[in-house]
């Protein structure tokens, strides 16, 4: 095949979870030109896949299409997109739509790609069934979204790695390291202390663990280890980051100050990442950093946990789990609020003990 179109929608975390599948396609068809078709949310601060993946080697170029707006302009834009795809004459579409995609949506997308002149379709079948919540029975843990995507590819004959072993390589290099060094030049001295990454933000409101608990956990780590906290996130997280660094009396706040790829390079310097279930957490996993993460119970457990091994996720098995709410008014985010700061602190201490305590000679209380 000479020209392949990969379809994937979503923001930062969605893109990173689909990266193992994109690399599997690249490795299966090394000589093909691969284009990523993804959505663009006009007027919103969602990350574009091209900003993260450009230059990584898995994708050659990008096509975006706007979502939202009135029906007639939207239909005209879709017609223009079909014509654009037809002119490019793609041999194959690799369908990496989220696992939550309904059957009617998949059928609609199949018609769309056929109208665009694409006849071979990979990954459009073998969607797993989502578990249904039964009163009194906790939802079963699902595989990671990245492994579910790989499973769909494998069913269509694509060679894929073992679960949890997919490739998250963003092919970072000197450009990203140079940006990190330039950013650090304007900061104070960390004294050579090991970095701990913190991601207190989240696009989905119910995933926001209280900022006060982040302050409490890192304060506890400071009492046990000689660490240097570094806050990560977007511009919307800068105010919170400044507040936390001031409360700890040390640290850096990179929120909104580093580009996406440079942020991953900076995260790679961390010994541990502590944060909410959001794109920053997936960036830390892509950087190879062990994550201690908190998440709401809005979705089945496991699906959006950080990819790979060595992570610890705190989630509450609550009777209303699987609600898919982005805001929880009636129960005031009870599932997230139940996550105990002392338990999270203990997990962080356990993750750090072998990597820091042995080197410093300190004993954990």
C-alpha positions as CSV (number, residue, x, y, z in Angstrom):
1,X,0.0,0.0,0.0
2,X,1.3,3.5,-0.8
3,X,-1.2,5.8,1.0
4,X,-2.9,5.1,4.3
5,X,-5.4,7.3,6.2
6,X,-5.6,6.8,10.0
7,X,-8.7,8.1,11.6
8,X,-8.6,9.1,15.3
9,X,-10.5,11.8,17.2
10,X,-10.1,13.3,20.6
11,X,-7.6,15.5,22.5
12,X,-4.2,14.9,24.1
13,X,-5.0,11.7,26.1
14,X,-6.9,10.2,23.1
15,X,-3.9,10.8,20.8
16,X,-1.4,9.3,23.2
17,X,-3.5,6.2,23.8
18,X,-3.7,5.6,20.1
19,X,0.0,6.0,19.5
20,X,0.8,2.3,20.0
21,X,-1.7,1.5,17.2
22,X,-0.2,4.2,14.9
23,X,3.3,2.7,15.4
24,X,2.0,-0.8,14.7
25,X,0.6,0.5,11.4
26,X,3.9,2.2,10.6
27,X,5.9,-0.9,11.3
28,X,3.5,-3.1,9.2
29,X,3.7,-0.7,6.2
30,X,7.1,1.1,6.5
31,X,7.1,2.4,3.0
32,X,3.6,3.9,2.9
33,X,2.7,7.5,3.3
34,X,0.5,7.7,6.4
35,X,-1.9,10.6,7.1
36,X,-3.8,11.2,10.3
37,X,-7.3,12.5,10.0
38,X,-8.5,14.1,13.3
39,X,-11.0,16.5,14.6
40,X,-10.4,20.2,15.5
41,X,-12.6,21.9,18.1
42,X,-12.9,25.5,17.1
43,X,-12.8,28.0,19.9
44,X,-11.6,25.4,22.5
45,X,-8.2,24.8,23.9
46,X,-8.0,21.2,22.9
47,X,-4.6,19.9,21.7
48,X,-4.1,19.2,18.0
49,X,-2.6,15.8,17.3
50,X,-0.2,17.4,14.9
51,X,1.3,19.6,17.6
52,X,2.3,16.4,19.5
53,X,3.1,13.9,16.7
54,X,4.8,16.1,14.1
55,X,8.2,14.7,13.5
56,X,7.8,11.6,15.6
57,X,8.0,9.3,12.5
58,X,4.7,7.5,13.0
59,X,2.7,10.0,10.9
60,X,3.8,11.8,7.8
61,X,1.1,14.5,7.5
62,X,-2.2,15.6,9.1
63,X,-5.7,16.6,8.0
64,X,-8.1,18.2,10.5
65,X,-11.8,18.9,10.2
66,X,-13.8,21.3,12.4
67,X,-16.6,19.9,14.6
68,X,-19.6,21.7,16.0
69,X,-21.6,24.5,14.5
70,X,-24.8,24.7,12.5
71,X,-25.9,21.7,10.4
72,X,-25.7,23.2,6.9
73,X,-22.1,24.6,7.2
74,X,-21.0,21.4,8.8
75,X,-22.4,19.3,6.0
76,X,-20.7,21.5,3.4
77,X,-17.4,21.1,5.2
78,X,-17.9,17.3,5.3
79,X,-18.6,17.3,1.5
80,X,-15.4,19.3,1.0
81,X,-13.5,16.8,3.1
82,X,-14.8,13.9,1.1
83,X,-13.7,15.6,-2.1
84,X,-10.2,16.2,-0.6
85,X,-9.8,12.6,0.4
86,X,-11.0,11.4,-3.0
87,X,-8.4,13.5,-4.7
88,X,-5.6,12.0,-2.5
89,X,-6.7,8.5,-3.4
90,X,-6.0,6.6,-0.2
91,X,-5.7,2.9,-0.5
92,X,-6.8,2.1,3.1
93,X,-8.3,3.7,6.1
94,X,-7.2,2.5,9.6
95,X,-10.1,3.1,11.9
96,X,-8.9,4.1,15.4
97,X,-12.2,5.6,16.6
98,X,-12.6,5.3,20.3
99,X,-13.9,2.0,21.8
100,X,-16.9,3.8,23.0
101,X,-18.1,4.5,19.4
102,X,-21.6,3.2,18.9
103,X,-22.6,0.8,16.1
104,X,-24.6,3.5,14.3
105,X,-21.7,5.8,14.4
106,X,-19.3,3.2,13.0
107,X,-21.8,2.4,10.2
108,X,-22.1,6.1,9.4
109,X,-18.3,6.4,9.3
110,X,-18.0,3.4,7.0
111,X,-20.4,5.1,4.5
112,X,-18.3,8.3,4.7
113,X,-15.0,6.6,3.9
114,X,-16.6,4.7,1.0
115,X,-17.9,8.0,-0.3
116,X,-14.3,9.2,-0.1
117,X,-13.3,6.4,-2.4
118,X,-11.6,4.2,0.2
119,X,-12.4,0.5,-0.1
120,X,-10.1,-1.3,2.3
121,X,-10.9,-0.6,6.0
122,X,-8.9,-1.9,9.0
123,X,-10.1,-1.7,12.6
124,X,-13.8,-1.2,11.9
125,X,-14.9,-4.4,13.4
126,X,-14.3,-6.4,16.6
127,X,-15.4,-3.7,19.0
128,X,-15.6,-5.1,22.6
129,X,-18.9,-4.8,24.4
130,X,-18.9,-2.3,27.3
131,X,-19.8,-3.8,30.7
132,X,-23.3,-2.9,32.0
133,X,-23.5,-1.8,35.6
134,X,-25.4,-4.2,37.8
135,X,-26.5,-3.0,41.2
136,X,-24.2,-4.2,44.0
137,X,-21.6,-5.6,41.6
138,X,-18.4,-3.5,40.8
139,X,-17.7,-2.9,37.1
140,X,-14.9,-5.2,35.8
141,X,-11.6,-3.7,34.8
142,X,-11.1,-3.3,31.1
143,X,-7.9,-3.4,29.1
144,X,-6.3,0.0,28.3
145,X,-7.8,1.8,25.4
146,X,-4.5,1.5,23.6
147,X,-4.6,-2.3,23.9
148,X,-8.2,-2.4,22.7
149,X,-7.2,-0.5,19.6
150,X,-4.3,-2.9,19.0
151,X,-6.8,-5.8,19.4
152,X,-8.9,-4.5,16.6
153,X,-5.9,-4.2,14.3
154,X,-4.7,-7.7,15.2
155,X,-8.1,-9.1,14.2
156,X,-7.6,-7.6,10.8
157,X,-4.1,-9.1,10.3
158,X,-1.9,-6.3,11.6
159,X,1.1,-7.5,13.7
160,X,0.8,-6.0,17.2
161,X,2.8,-6.2,20.4
162,X,1.7,-7.9,23.6
163,X,-0.8,-6.0,25.9
164,X,0.9,-3.1,27.7
165,X,4.0,-3.4,25.4
166,X,2.9,-1.0,22.7
167,X,5.3,1.7,21.5
168,X,4.7,5.2,23.0
169,X,7.8,6.8,21.3
170,X,7.4,10.4,20.4
171,X,11.0,10.5,19.0
172,X,12.1,13.5,21.1
173,X,15.4,15.0,20.4
174,X,17.7,18.0,20.8
175,X,15.1,20.5,19.9
176,X,12.9,19.5,22.8
177,X,15.9,19.3,25.2
178,X,17.0,22.7,24.1
179,X,13.6,24.2,24.9
180,X,13.7,22.7,28.4
181,X,17.2,24.0,29.0
182,X,16.1,27.5,27.9
183,X,13.1,27.4,30.2
184,X,15.3,26.3,33.1
185,X,17.7,29.1,32.5
186,X,15.1,31.5,33.8
187,X,14.4,29.5,36.9
188,X,16.2,29.0,40.2
189,X,18.5,26.1,41.2
190,X,16.9,22.8,42.1
191,X,20.1,21.8,44.0
192,X,20.3,18.6,42.0
193,X,17.2,17.2,43.8
194,X,15.1,14.5,42.1
195,X,12.0,15.9,40.3
196,X,8.5,14.8,41.1
197,X,6.0,15.8,38.4
198,X,2.5,17.0,39.5
199,X,-0.5,17.4,37.2
200,X,-3.3,19.0,39.2
201,X,-5.5,20.0,36.2
202,X,-8.1,18.1,34.1
203,X,-10.3,18.9,31.2
204,X,-13.1,16.7,32.7
205,X,-14.3,18.4,35.9
206,X,-15.2,15.2,37.8
207,X,-11.6,14.1,37.5
208,X,-10.3,17.0,39.5
209,X,-8.9,15.8,42.8
210,X,-8.8,18.7,45.3
211,X,-5.8,21.0,45.0
212,X,-5.5,20.9,48.8
213,X,-4.8,17.2,48.7
214,X,-2.0,17.6,46.2
215,X,-0.5,20.2,48.5
216,X,-0.9,17.7,51.4
217,X,0.7,14.8,49.6
218,X,3.7,16.7,48.3
219,X,4.2,18.3,51.7
220,X,4.3,14.8,53.1
221,X,6.9,13.7,50.5
222,X,9.0,16.7,51.3
223,X,9.1,15.6,54.9
224,X,10.4,12.2,53.9
225,X,12.5,12.9,50.8
226,X,14.6,15.8,49.5
227,X,12.5,16.2,46.3
228,X,11.9,19.0,43.9
229,X,8.2,19.3,42.8
230,X,7.5,20.4,39.2
231,X,4.0,21.3,38.1
232,X,2.9,20.4,34.6
233,X,-0.2,21.4,32.6
234,X,-1.7,24.0,30.3
235,X,-2.1,27.8,30.7
236,X,-5.3,27.2,32.6
237,X,-3.3,25.4,35.3
238,X,-0.7,28.2,35.8
239,X,-2.5,29.9,38.7
240,X,-2.9,26.6,40.6
241,X,0.7,25.7,39.9
242,X,1.9,29.1,41.3
243,X,-0.2,28.5,44.4
244,X,1.2,25.0,45.0
245,X,4.8,26.0,44.5
246,X,4.4,28.9,46.9
247,X,2.8,26.6,49.5
248,X,5.7,24.1,49.3
249,X,8.4,26.7,49.4
250,X,10.2,25.2,46.5
251,X,9.7,23.8,43.0
252,X,9.0,24.9,39.4
253,X,5.8,25.6,37.6
254,X,5.9,24.7,33.9
255,X,2.2,25.0,33.3
256,X,1.6,26.9,30.1
257,X,5.4,27.7,29.7
258,X,6.6,24.7,27.7
259,X,5.4,23.3,24.4
260,X,3.8,19.8,24.3
261,X,6.8,17.9,23.2
262,X,9.2,19.8,25.4
263,X,6.8,19.1,28.3
264,X,7.3,15.4,27.6
265,X,11.0,15.8,27.6
266,X,10.8,17.6,31.0
267,X,8.6,14.9,32.4
268,X,11.2,12.3,31.4
269,X,13.5,14.0,34.0
270,X,11.0,13.1,36.8
271,X,11.3,10.1,39.1
272,X,7.5,10.0,39.7
273,X,4.3,11.6,38.4
274,X,1.3,12.4,40.6
275,X,-1.8,13.7,38.9
276,X,-5.3,13.5,37.7
277,X,-6.6,11.3,34.9
278,X,-6.0,13.7,32.0
279,X,-3.6,14.3,29.1
280,X,-0.7,15.3,31.3
281,X,-0.8,11.9,33.0
282,X,-0.7,10.2,29.6
283,X,2.3,12.4,28.7
284,X,4.1,11.2,31.8
285,X,3.4,7.6,30.8
286,X,4.7,8.3,27.3
287,X,7.9,9.7,28.9
288,X,8.4,6.4,30.8
289,X,7.6,7.8,34.2
290,X,5.8,5.8,36.9
291,X,2.4,7.4,37.6
292,X,0.4,7.6,40.8
293,X,-3.0,8.9,39.5
294,X,-6.4,9.7,40.7
295,X,-9.6,9.3,38.6
296,X,-13.3,9.5,38.9
297,X,-15.5,6.5,38.4
298,X,-17.4,7.9,35.4
299,X,-16.0,5.2,33.1
300,X,-15.2,1.5,33.5
301,X,-11.9,1.0,35.4
302,X,-8.8,0.3,33.4
303,X,-9.8,1.9,30.1
304,X,-8.1,5.2,30.6
305,X,-5.4,4.2,33.1
306,X,-1.9,5.2,32.1
307,X,-0.5,2.9,29.5
308,X,2.2,0.4,30.4
309,X,3.4,-1.1,33.8
310,X,4.5,0.3,37.1
311,X,1.6,2.7,37.6
312,X,-0.9,3.0,40.5
313,X,-4.4,4.4,40.0
314,X,-6.8,5.3,42.7
315,X,-10.5,4.9,41.8
316,X,-13.6,4.3,43.9
317,X,-15.9,1.4,43.2
318,X,-19.1,3.3,43.9
319,X,-22.7,2.3,43.2
320,X,-23.1,5.1,40.6
321,X,-19.9,4.2,38.7
322,X,-20.1,4.2,34.9
323,X,-22.3,7.3,34.9
324,X,-20.2,9.1,32.1
325,X,-21.0,12.4,33.7
326,X,-18.5,15.2,33.1
327,X,-19.9,17.2,36.0
328,X,-21.5,15.6,39.1
329,X,-23.9,18.0,40.9
330,X,-26.2,15.6,42.7
331,X,-23.5,13.6,44.5
332,X,-20.8,16.4,44.4
333,X,-18.1,14.2,42.8
334,X,-18.3,11.7,45.7
335,X,-16.3,9.1,43.8
336,X,-13.3,11.5,43.4
337,X,-13.7,13.0,46.9
338,X,-13.5,9.5,48.5
339,X,-9.9,9.1,47.4
340,X,-7.8,9.5,50.6
341,X,-4.7,11.7,50.6
342,X,-2.9,9.5,53.1
343,X,-3.3,6.5,50.9
344,X,-2.0,8.4,47.9
345,X,0.9,9.6,49.9
346,X,1.7,6.0,51.0
347,X,1.7,4.9,47.3
348,X,4.0,7.7,46.3
349,X,6.4,6.8,49.2
350,X,6.4,3.2,48.1
351,X,7.1,4.2,44.5
352,X,10.0,6.5,45.5
353,X,11.6,4.3,48.2
354,X,13.8,2.2,45.9
355,X,14.7,5.1,43.6
356,X,15.4,7.9,46.2
357,X,15.5,6.6,49.7
358,X,18.4,4.1,49.1
359,X,20.5,6.8,47.4
360,X,20.0,9.4,50.1
361,X,20.2,6.9,53.0
362,X,16.9,8.2,54.5
363,X,14.4,5.8,56.0
364,X,10.7,6.2,55.4
365,X,8.6,6.7,58.5
